[in-house]
Amino acid sequence: MALPVGVDRYRAGPIADDDAMDLAAAAHARSITIASGSSFYWAMRMMSSERRKAMYGIYAFCREVDDIADGPEPDAEKRRRLDAWRAEIAEIYDGKRPSVLTARALSGPIAAFGLRQADFQAVIDGMEMDVGDGFRGPSLDELELYCTRVAGAVGLLSIKAFGAQEQRAEDFALALGTALQFTNILRDLSEDAVTGRLYLPRELLAKAGIEMMSPDAVLAHRRLPMVCAAFARMARDRFSQAESSLVNCAQRPLRPAVVMMMHYRRLLSGLEQRGWQDLDKTVVISKTAKMWLAFRYGILG
């Protein structure tokens, strides 16, 4: 969908009226989600139009703040831009109409579905943890906090958009968010090492007899498979916790999240089958498999 005349890609121009700005914002958030190739897109497609728009907005917000943390700018500029997002989110909750397109895409869903300001702020706080020297063998406590912010808070926002209300749905979102992030860490070991990051917890490294070195040196260590296997078991435990939390929850609103859970469980299994010595060998879930998972767990239930 083309943007209305007079609307910049990221910030709506002053000549655009409210309706044009809303259309531009919705198109912008959707385009970011589709362009990313994220597996979340398949889960979103089974939702109603309004709930899907909310998820596009949440995803676009997460993508943009993540790009800030991972971008080439100096650390001070990254922190300034993240602070600008904190202010932008705060203004939405103060009743102001944002001109930043992604923020505009969030303003309607925030009102419609009761999305919490604290969860958006937690995501930004998590992204800021990646600014600076970044992670190199964080403690388990540090890693838990990071995952709660960058993934668990996203889960809490998402279940609101899905329409889930129970407390156990929040428990599910937090456990599943950590499981997904643990799986991402295992998938992206080589990619993260290029940027000087290593998210494997120091307790597991120490147990394997690996002293903290550069990320590249750790990944080349002969005992790395022991660490990765132990961390994969931790991820599986979180998937099990998430599944247990589904008991006594209304299942229909959470179907998109269940699709993501099954997708990532398959990804984790693929990583384990590949092994931990050829980390540059990519593990992917085929488009056909993604469609089947969406049909099996999203439609059939």
N, C-alpha and C positions, 0 to 999 in steps of 0.2 A: 504493500500500500504506500503510495507516494505521500510525502508530507505536504500539508496545505501550504499555499504560497505565503511567504513571509515567516515561516517557522524554521528556525535553525535546528540542526540535528539534536543538540543537547539542551538548548534553551529556547523556549518559544519567544518569538519577537513581539514587540509591543503592539504591532498591527493585527495580531491574531486575536479573534474573539474567544470566549471561553469554550464554546463548542469545538472550534478548530483546534484549540490547544489540547482539549481532552482527547480528540481523535488522534492528534499527533503523538501525544504521550502514550496512548494505548498501542499505536503502531510501532513506536520506538521500542517499547518494552517487549512486544512480541518479536520484533526483528532481532533483538539481542538474544532472546531465548532460542530462536530457531537457528541463528548463525552459530551459536555455541556448539551445536550438535549434542547437547546434553541429553542424557538418558531421562532426565526429568520431563523432557518434552512429551515423551510417550505417555507418562503418567498423567500429565496435564490434559491431554486430549480427551480423556474420558469425563472431564468435569463440565459442569454447566458453564455457559458463556461468562457470566459475571465472576464466578469462582476462578475460572481459567484466567481471566484478565487480572485478578488479584495475584495469582501465582506468577504470571508474566512480570508483574510489577516487582514482586518479592525477588524473583530470580534476577531481573535486571539490576536492582539495587545491589544484590550480593555480588554480581559480576563486576559492577563498576567499582565498588569499594575494594574488591579483591585485586582488580587491575591497578588500583592506586598503590596498594601494598607491594605488588610485584613489579611495578613500573621502574623506569630508569632514573626517575627524578631523585635529587638529593633527599636524604631522610627528613630534613626540615620541611621541604616542600610536600612530601607525603603526609607528614603530620598535619600541616596546614590544610591540605585538601580533605583529610579525614575529619578535622575539626569543622570544616565547612559543611560536611555532610551531617555532623551532629547538630549543627545549627539549623540546617535545612529540615531535618526530621522534627526538631523542636518546634519550628515555625508551623509545620503542618498541624501539630497538636495544639498550637495556640490559635488555630482557626484561620491561618493565612493561606492564600492560594499560591502554590509554588509556581515558578516559571521554569525551573529545571525539569526537563521532560520526565526523567525517571521518578523524581519526587512527585510530579503531577500524576503519574500513573499509580502512585501509592495512595494519594489523598482520598480517592473514592473508596477503595478497599478498606482503608483504616477506619473510615466511618461506618461502612457497611458491615464489616465482620469483626470489629473490635480488636484489631491488631494492636499489640501493646508497644508503647514507646520504648520500654526497657529492653525489649527483645531486639529492636533495631539498634539501639545503642550498644547492646552486648555484641552484636555482629561487628560493629565498627571497632569496639575495644579489642575483639579477637584479631581483626585485621592489623591493628596497630602493633600487636605482639610480634608480627612478622617484619616490622620495620626495624632497621638497624642491623645488627649482626645476625639477626634471625636465630632460629633454633639450631642448636647443635647438641644433640643428646639431652633433651630436657628431662627433668625429673618426671615421674609418673604424675605427681600432683600438678606440675606445670602443664603437662600434656592434657590432663583431664580438664583443666580450666580452659585451655585453648580450644579443645574440641567442643566443650559446652557452649562456648561463645560463637565459634565460626560454623558449627553444625547443629548443635542442640537448639540454639536460639532460632535458627532458620526452621527447624522442625516445629518449634512452638508457634512461629508465625504461620507456618503452612497448615497445621491442623486447625487453626482458627479459620483460615480460608476454606478448608475442606468442610467445616461445619461440625467438627468433633468438639464436644463440650466436657467430657468426663475427665476427672483428675488422672485416671489411669491412661487416658490418651496423652496427657502431658508426659507421664512416665515413659510411655511408648516412644514419644517423639525424642526425648532426651537420650534414651538408650539407643534408638535407631540412628540418631545423628552421630553419636560417637562410633557406632559400628561402621557407618559409611565413611567417616573420616579416617578411622584406622585402616580401612580397605584402601582408601585413596593414598594414604601414606605408603603402604606396601606397593601399590601400583606405580607411584611416582618417585621411587627412591633415586633413580638415575637423574631424572629431571630436576629434582630438588637439590641434588648434589652440585649441579652446574651453578646454582645460585648460592652455594655455600651453606645449604640447609640440610639438616639430618634430624628427622622427627622421631626416630627410634629411641625409646626411653633409656636413660643411662643405667637404670637398674638391670635391664635385660642385657645391655652391653657388658656391664661389669660381671654379671653372672657367667657370661660366656668367655670372660677373660680378655675382653677387648677394651683397651684403654682409649680414652677419647683422643682422636687424631682428626685430621681433615676428613670431611665426608667421603672423599674419593678413597682415602686409605681405609676407612672403615668398610666401605662397600667391597673393597678388594680383599678383605680379611677372610681367611679360610673358615673362620667360625661364624661368619655372617649368617649362613643358612640356619644355624641354631637359634639365632636371635629372631630371624624372620618367622620361623616356625612357631616360636613362643608367642610372638606378637599376633600372628594369624589366629592362634588359639584364643587370645584375648578378644579379637574381633568376633570370633564365633560365639564367645560367651555373651557379648553385647547383643548380637543378633538373637540369641536365646532369651535374654532378658526382655528385649523388645517384643518378641513373640508372646512371652508369658504375660506381658502387660496388656496384650490385646483381649485377654479374657475379660468378659463383662463389659467390653466396650461395644458401642454400636459399630458394626462392621462396615456398613455402606459408606459413611463419610471417609473412612480411612483406607478405602481401596486403592487410591493413587499411591499412598505411602507403602502399602503392602506390595504393590507392583515394584516400587523402588527397592524394597527389602529383598524381594526375590531376585531382582536383577543383580544387586550387589552381592548377594550370596553366591550367585553363579560366577560373578567376576572373581570373588575370593577363591572359589574352588579352582577356577582357571589358573590363577596365580600359583596356588599350591601345586597344581599338576605340572605347571611349567618349571617350578623349582626356583631356587634363589641364587643360582650361579650365573645365569644368563639374563641379567636384569634388563638388558636392552631389547629383549624379545617381547614385543607388545602382545598383550592379551586383550582381545576385544570380544564383545558380544555382538553377533550379527544382527542386522536389521530384522531378519526373519524371526530370530529368537526374541528380540525386543517386542515385536508385534505379538508373538505367541504369549509372552508373559503378560502383556497388557490385556490380551483377550482372556487368558486363563484366570488371572487374579483380579483383573479390573472389571470384567463383564460377567464371567461365570461366578466369580467369588468363591 
